[in-house]
Every structure is written in C-alpha cells, then in structure tokens.
Amino acid sequence: MTLPPAGEPHDDLLHRAALPADGLSDLRATPRGVLWLAADPETGRRRLWQWHDRLEDGRPQPLSPEHLDIASRVNGYGGGALACLDQHAIFVEADSQTLDRQPLSGGEASPWWSRHDSRYGGLTPDPRRRRLLAVEESGQGRDTRQRLVALDGRRRRVLDAGADFYGAPALSPCGTRLAWVEWDLGDMPWQRSRLRQARLDAQGTLHDLALWDAGAAITQPRFTAANELIVLSDHGGWWQPYRVTGPAKSLDIQRLGTRQADHASTPWQLGECQHLWPTADRGVIMAFEVGAARILVTDGEGREHAPILRDTGRLVGLAHADGWLYAITQGARHAARLSRVNLTTHAEETLFALPTPENPPLPRMLQATVADGERVPAFLYGPGPASSRPPPLIVRVHGGPTSACYPVFDPLVHYWTQHGFAVADINPRGSANAGRAYRERLAGEWGRIDVEDVIALTRSLVARGLADPGRLFVRGQSAGGFTVLNLLATTRLFRAGASLYGVTDAPHLAPRTHRFESGYLDWLLGDAHTQRARSPINRLDAFATPVIFFQGNRDTVVVPEQTLAMAEALRRRGVPARVMLFEDEGHGIRQPHNRCRLIAAEMQFFLEQGDGRG
C-alpha cells in the first residue's frame, strides 16, 4: 500500500485537518450588526465576535476574552448561549454556566446572573421588559428538571414548568405573544412535541395559554414582522412551515408553500434558526434537496421566489436586521462562513470565513440499493493524487444516530484525500433531512439496518471500480462508533476500523445517560434482550478485524472503562486492538492538539493494516 506518510503532529496539513470546519454558531442580530461564536483554532474555545458596518476597518472583531469558553450545557448539547439586550451581549460561560454581560462597545465582561446547579440555554431577549427569557435546567442525571424563566440580572421569574423539556422560547416583535415547544420523557424532540402559545401582559405574565399537539414533531417557532406565528411541523411527513392563528381554544393551522422537503435539521440543540420572516410579504427558509441545504426567498405565503447563497450545503443559522439577511453556512467549496444578503437586490457579501484550501475535494452524490429496494444516499470524495488503480476507501458513519452528514468541505476529508484515500460519507436509514418516514426507519433497528446500509454502499463502490476491495476502512464517532463495531462483528469486508468514543455496551449506557436521551435507546434498540444482543461487547467472538479506539478519559456518556474493557477482551482473543486515551477530553475530542494526535494515529493504523493485509 504505497501512500504518502501520515506525517507528524506538527505537519501543516495535519494541523489544518484538526481545525473545525463548522466552528461558527449562535448567530444573533444587534441594533448595529451581528454577533456570533467562533471556535478558536488554537484552543477550541468558543469566543464572541462582532461585526457592524461602522467598524473602523470593516473587519469583524472578537469581543470576549481569550480565556473564556462560551457554551450552554442544557441537555448536554446546549445551543442558544448568546443574546443581545440593552446594547450588551449576554452569554453563557461554559464551565460555570454563569451568564456574563459585555458591552457591545467593548470593555470587560462581568457576571450578570447565576444560580446554584443551574444551566441556561435558548437565550431570547425581551427588550420591552429589559429581561432575558431562557430555558433553565437544574439537577443532575435522572433528577434533572427544566423550566422557562425570565431573568433581569437581579431576579428570576418562572414562566412555565411541568413539561420534561423545553425548546427555546420565541417572542413576537410587539412583545405581547410568546411561543415555545415542549416535550416529555419517552420522546426525543424530533419524535413528538407540543406547541404552546401565550399572551404576555405589560408585566410579562402569561395568559390565555394555547396548545397544539399534532402527534408529531414541531420545531423552531418564529414570529413574522406582522406578529404572526410560523412553526415547522412534520405531521405531514416533512418539516414544513405552518401559520398558527386564532384564539387559544380554536387555533387555525395553515400550511405555507408546497415543497415536499424537510425545512429543518433535527433539533439536538436549542435555538436553531433555519427560517425567518423579516417583512409581512417576505420569508427566508431552508429546504433540504438530496441531502444539501438550499436557502430560498419566499413571499408571505411561503411561495418560492428565488434561491440565495447557492453554494450552501449546510445552514447553521439565520438572522436579519435593517434589510439584510445574515447567514452562517457551509458549502462544498468553503468551510463555515458568515455572509450577508441584501433582501431587495440579493447582493451577497462574505463577512467572516474559516480557511479553505484552493482546490478542496468535491462531493459526488450517489446512492446504494439495500435489500428491500430502498435507496441509501452518500457523498463520495475522490483522492487527490491520481492513480491507475482504485483507491483505498474510508467510509464514515455520522453520530446521533438521528443526524446526518452534509456535502460540505471538511478539512479532515481533505487530509485523507491528499494521502490518496477516497472518502464516503453515508446517511443510512434513520438519518435526518429526508423526511419523517426515513428517520423512523431506525426504530428498533439500530445496529442492524445501519450495518446493512454501510455494507451495501461499500460493495457498490467496489463494484463500480471506485474503491480497492483490499483496502477498505471504516470509522465512526459516538453512535457511529456503535455502527462501526457492529460492522466489524458482522463482516470481514474492512481491513480495519476506528471507533471514536463509540457505544460498546448499550444496557450499561442506558441507566447512566443524561435525562435528555434516557428513553432514546429503547426506541433505537427495543427491549433489554435486543440491547444486549446488539451491544458490541457481547459479540466479541465474532471479531477478527483490527480496530483502534479513541476515548476521552473524562467521558461520562461512554465511560473509558467500557472502551478499555472491550479492547482488552479483543486482544485476549488475538484481535489487534489499540486504545488512545485522552486525559483532558470528555465525549468528543475537541482540543486541536489532541485532534492532531488522533488523526495521525488513525492514519498510521490504517496504513499499517493496509500494508500488512492488502
């Protein structure tokens, strides 16, 4: 297997591979421009940045100090860690979950609000009452509780409690209507949730609470400039926009637009914004088309007018101010960037962008047919160096598992293709962005149909001459690691596999996972017998393929003892198994220097196994 060397951790290409391609988030409009969070390339910490058209040199500038990391911990996945109120940015400090306040004009950040054992997310400004609305979470493990609260920096007021989980609240421009999504244990927010709506009096007290329960998943409530409520619901099979009007006891629900597509990604985090209605006759909405996000300008009824930001593959967030739309996107030819679009002329301008090489590998959309005739989509990236023979292949399985991969630039894919590998990103059955029915194919089937889909895709690529059958590799993280390990216990198709903090023992994980996902495994796998049968730790005798494990020593989701025990058990059976433990990491290897070590070790392992057996 003659390929370029994997390199040392100080290699420039390796260093770039460790940088986040999706390091921008939490886009918020201000009276002067926009705020957002950006991951620091050296530390991985999320810093607050600002742009407005009165900056002296017109360039974005960081606001928060370098040592601060900004992130919500609500539900373990956070979201909505930033808001603008009274010419100040208010944000959640990652470690303490304290709310800090910093003047938009500059100056020091100072503590604004904290409460013992409480975490905050989904921050929403209420400027008329000079307060902040938020999801508050307190307690630990199965004793976690959530509520909607209002904070003014001195006092806290509970607006609503009683549901198990709350989405980020949405406030109408006039300040008199509040809407939110809530759901209960046993469901994830993309399975079933309820819309609540209320009237606010001058003091901010809730009245005339209304409920819409469509028996499906409702997400991203947003108010138009005319104070009308628009939500996305998938009771028709796709996350589509609906206008909600009428009195509390007789809500009128009207669908907008006709496109049969998901207009939202799965709500793992709070406060995602993928549709906006900046004027009475103008909307901006995202729609997924063959796995890629498209951003569309519509009229007030959802009828499409024109696409904008055409090179988008993934939309992270939207905001608007003073006739401008702001968007954080990723595309096949660019890493995450912040753009603005004039809503009248559709003129576009890039304000901030993460680095992208001159000739990034471009995705090729393809599909594989599985046993029952269903089509499973994937994106294939060809190798950089030309070769007369089919290239080695790395198949990637995304996490979640109710998530998705996107046809966007990833510096890690660029690293692999520059080393002669082809890369295939698969969206197996159960993935997001392709409608409710496709998403629900995973019910009770995790560890089975996802394994079938990866095998079908890999064999299809080999049959088409797009991959060398003797040099096939697979890797996955978290839920994707579970799929990888079950693959290696099912087939000898691959030369080696990599599990990044992958689930090895589902019954052991179930009682220890956080409350947000406490019923998820039952939906994914079924009863306790099935959970045991599909857990890789109970399939050790079926393994023969070398595997490398990467694990954070502070991981509380997949505890390191599970990974170490599985690797040791494989070694006792004569299966090559390595473990790379990161002392200062949790569930996810996030620090750039640790990611460099991981990428180099993984590449070296694949090269060794390819040389030894290819």
C-alpha positions in Angstrom: 0.0 0.0 0.0 2.2 2.8 -1.3 0.9 6.1 0.0 2.4 9.3 1.3 3.5 9.1 5.0 0.9 10.0 7.6 3.0 12.8 8.9 3.9 14.1 12.4 1.6 16.1 14.6 3.3 19.4 13.5 2.7 18.9 9.8 0.8 21.9 8.3 -1.7 19.6 6.5 -2.3 17.7 9.7 -2.7 20.9 11.7 -5.4 22.1 9.2 -7.1 18.8 9.4 -7.7 19.3 13.1 -9.4 22.6 12.7 -13.2 22.7 12.9 -15.0 23.2 9.6 -18.2 24.0 11.5 -16.7 26.3 14.1 -19.3 29.2 13.8 -22.6 29.2 15.7 -25.2 31.2 17.6 -25.7 34.0 15.1 -27.6 37.0 16.6 -28.7 40.3 15.2 -28.0 43.5 17.1 -29.0 47.1 16.5 -25.6 47.7 14.9 -24.9 44.4 13.1 -24.4 40.8 14.2 -22.8 38.7 16.9 -21.7 35.1 16.7 -19.5 32.5 18.3 -16.3 31.2 16.7 -14.1 28.3 17.9 -10.5 29.4 18.5 -8.2 27.4 16.2 -5.5 27.0 18.9 -7.6 26.2 21.9 -11.0 25.2 20.6 -12.7 27.7 23.0 -15.8 29.5 21.6 -15.3 33.2 21.6 -17.8 36.0 20.9 -17.3 38.0 17.7 -19.0 41.1 16.4 -19.4 42.8 13.0 -21.2 46.1 12.1 -20.8 48.5 9.2 -19.3 51.2 11.5 -16.2 49.3 12.5 -13.2 51.3 11.6 -11.6 48.9 9.1 -14.8 47.0 8.4 -13.4 43.7 9.8 -15.0 41.5 12.4 -13.5 41.7 15.9 -13.5 39.4 18.9 -15.3 40.8 22.0 -14.9 38.1 24.7 -11.5 37.4 26.4 -9.4 34.6 25.1 -9.6 32.5 28.3 -13.5 32.4 28.3 -15.3 29.5 26.6 -19.0 30.2 25.7 -21.4 27.3 25.6 -24.7 26.1 27.1 -24.8 22.7 28.8 -28.6 22.3 28.7 -29.5 18.7 27.5 -25.8 18.1 27.2 -25.8 19.6 23.7 -26.6 23.2 24.5 -27.5 25.8 22.0 -28.7 29.4 22.3 -25.8 30.5 24.5 -25.9 34.1 23.3 -28.3 37.0 23.2 -28.2 40.8 22.8 -30.0 43.1 25.3 -29.7 46.8 26.1 -26.5 47.3 23.9 -24.9 44.3 25.7 -24.1 40.8 24.7 -25.2 38.2 27.3 -23.7 34.8 27.1 -23.3 31.5 29.0 -19.8 30.8 30.4 -19.2 27.1 29.6 -17.7 25.8 32.8 -19.8 27.6 35.4 -22.9 28.2 33.3 -22.9 31.8 34.7 -24.5 34.4 32.4 -22.0 37.1 31.7 -22.7 40.6 30.2 -20.4 42.5 27.9 -20.9 46.0 26.3 -21.1 45.9 22.5 -18.9 48.9 22.5 -16.1 46.9 24.2 -14.9 46.7 27.8 -14.8 43.9 30.3 -17.3 41.0 30.6 -18.9 40.8 34.1 -21.1 38.3 35.8 -24.8 39.1 35.2 -26.7 36.1 36.6 -26.0 32.7 38.2 -27.9 30.1 40.2 -26.6 27.1 42.0 -26.6 23.9 40.0 -28.4 25.6 37.1 -27.6 25.6 33.4 -29.0 28.0 30.8 -29.7 27.9 27.0 -32.1 29.1 24.4 -31.5 32.8 25.4 -34.1 35.1 24.0 -34.2 38.9 24.6 -37.3 40.6 25.9 -36.3 44.3 25.2 -39.6 45.9 26.3 -39.2 44.5 29.8 -35.4 44.6 29.8 -35.1 41.0 30.6 -33.9 37.7 29.1 -36.0 34.6 28.5 -34.3 31.3 28.8 -34.5 27.5 29.3 -33.2 26.8 32.8 -32.1 23.3 33.7 -31.1 22.2 37.2 -30.2 18.9 38.9 -28.2 16.0 37.6 -28.8 12.7 35.9 -32.4 11.5 36.1 -33.2 14.2 38.7 -32.7 16.9 36.0 -35.6 19.4 35.7 -36.3 22.2 33.2 -38.4 25.3 33.2 -38.9 28.5 31.2 -37.6 31.5 33.1 -37.3 35.3 32.8 -34.1 37.0 34.2 -33.3 40.6 34.6 -29.9 40.2 36.2 -31.3 40.6 39.7 -34.4 38.5 39.9 -35.7 35.3 38.4 -39.3 34.5 37.4 -40.6 31.1 36.4 -42.8 31.5 33.3 -43.7 27.8 32.8 -42.9 24.5 34.4 -44.3 21.0 34.3 -43.1 19.7 30.9 -40.0 17.5 31.0 -38.2 19.5 28.3 -38.4 23.0 26.7 -37.2 24.4 23.5 -36.0 28.0 23.1 -38.9 30.5 23.5 -39.8 32.9 20.7 -41.2 36.4 21.4 -43.2 38.4 18.9 -41.8 41.8 17.8 -44.6 43.6 19.7 -43.6 41.8 22.8 -47.1 40.5 23.6 -47.0 36.9 22.4 -44.7 34.1 23.5 -44.4 30.6 21.9 -42.3 27.6 22.7 -42.1 23.8 22.0 -42.1 21.3 24.8 -42.0 17.5 25.1 -41.9 14.7 27.7 -39.7 11.8 28.6 -40.0 8.8 26.2 -39.8 11.1 23.2 -37.0 13.0 21.5 -37.9 16.4 20.2 -37.8 15.1 16.6 -40.3 12.3 17.5 -43.2 14.2 19.3 -43.5 17.6 20.8 -46.2 20.2 21.5 -46.5 23.9 20.6 -47.5 26.3 23.4 -48.5 29.9 22.9 -49.5 32.6 25.4 -50.3 36.2 25.7 -48.0 38.4 27.8 -49.3 41.4 29.8 -47.2 44.5 30.5 -45.5 42.9 33.5 -44.7 39.8 31.4 -47.2 37.4 33.0 -48.5 34.6 30.8 -52.3 34.5 29.9 -54.5 32.5 27.5 -52.2 29.5 27.1 -52.9 27.7 23.9 -51.8 24.2 22.9 -51.2 22.5 19.5 -50.4 18.8 19.7 -50.2 17.4 16.1 -49.0 13.9 17.3 -45.7 14.7 15.6 -42.6 16.9 15.9 -42.9 20.7 16.0 -39.9 22.9 15.9 -38.5 26.4 15.5 -41.4 28.7 16.4 -40.8 32.1 14.8 -42.9 35.3 14.6 -43.1 37.4 11.4 -42.7 41.1 11.3 -46.5 41.3 11.4 -46.5 39.3 14.7 -47.9 36.1 13.1 -46.6 32.8 14.4 -44.9 30.4 11.9 -43.7 26.9 13.1 -42.3 23.8 11.4 -44.2 20.6 11.9 -43.7 17.2 10.3 -47.2 15.7 10.9 -47.5 15.7 7.1 -44.3 13.7 6.7 -41.9 16.6 6.3 -40.9 19.5 8.5 -42.9 22.2 6.7 -44.0 25.7 7.6 -47.4 26.4 9.1 -49.1 29.6 10.2 -50.8 29.5 13.6 -53.6 31.9 14.2 -56.8 32.2 16.2 -57.9 32.3 19.8 -56.4 29.8 22.4 -59.3 27.4 22.2 -59.6 27.2 18.4 -56.2 27.6 16.8 -56.2 27.7 13.0 -53.3 25.9 11.3 -52.5 26.8 7.7 -49.7 25.2 5.7 -47.4 27.6 3.8 -45.7 26.5 0.5 -45.9 23.2 -1.3 -42.4 21.8 -1.3 -42.1 18.2 -0.1 -38.9 18.6 1.9 -37.6 18.9 5.4 -37.2 22.6 6.2 -35.3 21.9 9.5 -32.5 19.7 10.8 -33.0 17.5 13.9 -33.2 19.7 17.0 -30.3 18.4 19.0 -29.6 22.0 20.2 -31.7 24.9 21.4 -32.4 28.0 19.4 -31.7 26.8 15.9 -33.0 29.2 13.3 -33.5 28.0 9.7 -36.5 30.1 8.7 -37.2 33.8 9.1 -40.0 36.2 8.1 -38.4 39.7 8.1 -41.3 41.5 6.4 -45.0 41.0 6.0 -44.5 39.8 2.5 -41.1 38.2 2.6 -39.7 35.0 4.1 -36.4 33.1 4.0 -36.5 29.4 4.6 -34.2 26.4 4.2 -35.1 23.2 2.4 -33.1 20.0 2.0 -32.6 18.8 -1.5 -30.8 15.4 -2.0 -29.1 15.9 1.4 -28.0 19.5 0.8 -29.5 22.7 2.3 -31.0 25.2 -0.1 -31.9 28.7 1.1 -35.0 30.2 -0.5 -36.6 33.6 -0.5 -40.4 33.3 -0.4 -43.4 35.6 -0.2 -45.5 35.8 2.9 -47.4 32.6 1.9 -44.3 30.5 1.5 -44.4 30.6 -2.3 -40.8 30.5 -3.5 -39.2 33.4 -5.4 -35.5 32.8 -5.6 -32.6 30.8 -4.2 -29.8 32.7 -2.5 -26.3 31.6 -1.3 -26.4 28.9 -3.9 -23.2 27.2 -2.8 -24.7 26.2 0.6 -24.7 22.6 1.7 -25.5 23.2 5.3 -27.2 26.1 7.0 -26.2 26.7 10.6 -28.3 29.8 11.4 -30.1 32.9 10.1 -30.6 36.4 11.5 -31.8 39.7 9.9 -31.5 43.4 10.6 -32.1 46.6 8.6 -33.0 44.9 5.3 -30.1 42.5 5.4 -30.2 38.7 5.9 -27.2 37.2 7.8 -26.4 33.5 7.5 -23.8 31.0 8.7 -23.3 28.4 6.1 -21.0 25.6 4.9 -20.6 24.6 1.3 -18.7 22.1 -0.8 -16.1 24.8 -1.7 -15.9 26.6 1.6 -15.7 26.0 5.4 -18.1 27.8 7.7 -18.6 31.4 6.8 -20.8 34.3 7.7 -22.4 36.1 4.8 -25.0 38.9 4.4 -27.5 39.2 1.6 -29.4 42.4 0.7 -33.1 41.2 0.8 -34.0 43.6 -2.0 -31.2 43.1 -4.6 -30.0 39.7 -3.3 -26.4 41.0 -3.5 -24.1 38.8 -1.3 -21.1 39.6 0.8 -18.8 37.4 2.9 -18.0 39.0 6.3 -16.1 36.2 8.1 -14.8 32.8 6.9 -12.8 29.9 8.2 -9.9 28.9 5.9 -10.4 26.7 2.9 -7.7 25.3 0.5 -7.7 26.4 -3.1 -8.9 23.0 -4.5 -10.9 21.2 -1.9 -12.2 17.7 -2.7 -15.8 18.0 -4.1 -18.6 15.6 -3.1 -20.2 13.3 -5.6 -23.8 12.4 -4.8 -24.6 8.7 -5.1 -27.0 6.0 -3.8 -26.8 2.4 -2.9 -29.7 0.0 -3.1 -30.3 -2.1 0.0 -32.0 -5.5 0.4 -35.6 -4.2 0.4 -35.0 -1.9 -2.6 -34.7 1.3 -0.6 -32.1 3.8 -1.8 -29.5 5.0 0.7 -27.7 8.3 -0.1 -24.0 9.0 0.3 -21.3 11.5 -0.7 -18.1 10.3 -2.3 -14.9 12.4 -2.3 -12.2 11.2 -4.7 -8.5 11.1 -3.8 -6.2 14.0 -4.6 -3.2 12.1 -6.2 -4.1 10.4 -9.5 -3.7 6.6 -9.6 -4.2 3.9 -12.2 -5.9 1.6 -9.7 -8.9 2.0 -7.5 -8.0 4.0 -4.3 -8.3 2.8 -0.7 -11.6 3.9 0.9 -12.6 5.3 4.3 -16.3 5.0 5.0 -17.5 7.5 7.7 -20.6 6.9 9.8 -22.1 10.0 11.4 -23.1 10.2 15.1 -26.5 10.8 16.5 -27.7 8.4 15.1 -30.6 10.6 14.2 -28.4 13.1 12.5 -26.8 13.5 9.0 -23.7 14.1 7.0 -23.7 17.0 4.5 -22.0 17.7 1.2 -19.6 20.3 2.6 -15.9 21.0 2.9 -14.3 19.1 5.8 -10.5 19.6 6.4 -10.3 16.1 7.7 -11.6 14.7 4.4 -9.1 17.0 2.6 -6.3 15.4 4.7 -7.4 11.9 3.8 -7.8 12.6 0.1 -4.4 14.3 0.0 -3.0 11.0 1.3 -4.6 9.0 -1.5 -7.8 7.8 0.1 -11.3 8.1 -1.2 -13.9 9.0 1.5 -17.6 8.1 1.5 -20.0 9.8 3.9 -23.2 7.8 4.3 -26.7 8.7 5.5 -28.0 5.3 6.4 -31.7 4.7 7.0 -32.7 6.6 10.2 -30.7 9.6 9.2 -32.2 13.1 9.3 -33.1 15.6 6.5 -35.0 13.1 4.3 -38.5 13.2 5.9 -40.1 11.6 8.9 -40.6 8.1 7.4 -36.8 7.8 6.6 -35.9 9.0 10.0 -38.2 6.5 11.7 -36.7 3.5 9.8 -34.3 3.3 12.7 -36.9 2.5 15.3 -35.8 -0.8 16.9 -33.4 -1.4 14.1 -30.2 0.4 15.2 -27.2 -1.9 14.9 -28.9 -3.8 12.1 -30.1 -1.7 9.1 -27.3 0.9 9.5 -24.8 -2.0 9.3 -26.6 -3.4 6.2 -26.5 0.1 4.6 -22.8 0.6 5.1 -22.1 -2.9 3.7 -24.3 -2.2 0.6 -22.7 1.1 -0.1 -19.1 -0.2 0.3 -19.8 -3.2 -2.0 -21.5 -0.9 -4.5 -18.4 1.4 -4.6 -16.1 -1.6 -5.1 -18.3 -3.0 -7.9 -18.1 0.4 -9.7 -14.4 0.4 -9.5 -14.4 3.4 -7.1 -12.6 1.6 -4.2 -10.0 -1.1 -3.8 -11.6 -4.2 -2.2 -8.4 -5.0 -0.4 -8.0 -1.5 1.2 -11.4 -0.7 2.8 -11.6 1.1 6.2 -14.5 2.4 8.3 -14.7 4.9 11.1 -17.5 6.4 13.3 -17.8 8.5 16.4 -20.2 8.0 19.3 -23.4 6.5 17.8 -21.4 6.0 14.6 -18.8 4.0 16.6 -21.6 1.6 17.7 -22.3 1.0 14.0 -18.6 0.5 13.2 -18.1 -2.1 15.9 -21.2 -4.0 14.9 -20.0 -3.9 11.3 -16.7 -5.4 12.3 -18.6 -8.2 14.2 -20.7 -8.8 11.1 -18.4 -8.7 8.1 -14.8 -9.2 7.0 -15.2 -6.6 4.3 -12.9 -4.0 6.0 -9.2 -4.1 6.7 -9.5 -2.0 9.9 -12.0 0.1 11.8 -11.8 3.1 14.1 -14.2 3.8 16.9 -14.2 7.3 18.4 -15.8 7.2 21.8 -18.3 4.6 20.4 -21.0 2.9 22.3 -19.9 -0.6 23.2 -22.4 -1.7 25.9 -26.0 -0.3 25.5 -27.5 -1.8 28.7 -24.7 -0.3 30.7 -25.1 3.1 29.0 -28.9 3.3 29.4 -29.2 3.9 33.1 -26.2 6.3 33.1 -27.0 8.5 30.2 -28.4 12.0 30.8 -32.2 12.6 31.0 -32.5 14.1 27.6 -31.6 10.7 25.9 -32.8 8.4 28.7 -35.6 6.9 26.5 -33.7 7.1 23.2 -32.0 3.7 23.4 -35.4 1.9 24.0 -36.6 3.5 20.8 -33.5 2.7 18.8 -33.0 -0.9 20.0 -36.1 -2.2 21.7 -36.1 -4.4 24.8 -33.3 -5.3 27.1 -32.6 -8.6 25.3 -32.1 -6.8 22.0 -29.9 -4.2 23.6 -27.7 -6.9 25.0 -27.6 -8.8 21.7 -26.6 -5.8 19.6 -24.0 -4.5 22.0 -20.5 -5.0 20.6 -19.2 -6.0 24.0 -21.4 -9.1 23.7 -20.2 -10.0 20.2 -16.5 -10.4 20.9 -16.2 -13.8 19.4 -17.4 -12.5 16.0 -14.5 -10.0 15.7 -11.4 -10.6 13.6 -10.7 -7.2 12.1 -8.2 -4.8 13.7 -9.7 -1.9 15.5 -8.4 1.3 17.1 -10.3 3.1 19.9 -10.1 6.8 20.7 -11.5 7.8 24.1 -11.7 10.7 26.4 -10.8 9.9 30.0 -13.5 12.4 31.3 -16.3 10.9 29.1 -19.4 10.4 31.1 -21.5 9.2 28.2 -19.3 6.4 27.0 -17.1 5.8 30.1 -13.5 4.9 29.4 -13.8 1.7 31.4 -16.1 0.3 28.7 -13.7 1.1 25.9 -10.7 -0.3 27.8 -12.5 -3.5 28.7 -13.6 -4.1 25.1 -10.1 -3.5 23.7 -8.5 -5.8 26.3 -11.1 -8.5 25.6 -10.4 -8.3 21.8 -6.6 -8.6 22.4 -7.2 -11.7 24.6 -8.9 -13.2 21.5 -6.0 -12.3 19.3 -7.7 -9.4 17.5 -5.3 -6.4 17.1 -6.9 -3.6 19.2 -5.3 -0.3 20.2 -6.6 2.4 22.5 -5.6 6.1 22.6 -6.8 7.7 25.8 -7.0 11.5 26.1 -6.8 12.6 29.8 -8.3 16.0 29.3 -11.2 15.2 27.0 -14.8 14.2 27.5 -17.3 12.8 25.0 -15.7 14.2 21.9 -12.0 15.0 21.2 -12.2 18.8 20.8 -8.8 20.3 21.6 -6.8 20.9 18.4 -3.6 19.4 19.6 -5.4 16.3 20.7 -7.2 16.1 17.4 -3.8 16.2 15.6 -2.6 13.2 17.7 -5.9 11.3 16.9 -5.8 11.9 13.2 -2.1 11.0 12.9 -2.6 7.8 14.9 -5.7 6.8 13.0 -4.0 7.3 9.6 -0.9 5.4 10.7 -3.1 2.5 11.9 -4.9 2.3 8.6 -1.7 2.4 6.6 -0.2 -0.4 8.7 -3.2 -2.6 8.3 -3.4 -1.9 4.6 0.3 -2.8 4.1 0.0 -5.9 6.2 -3.1 -7.3 4.6 -3.6 -5.5 1.3 
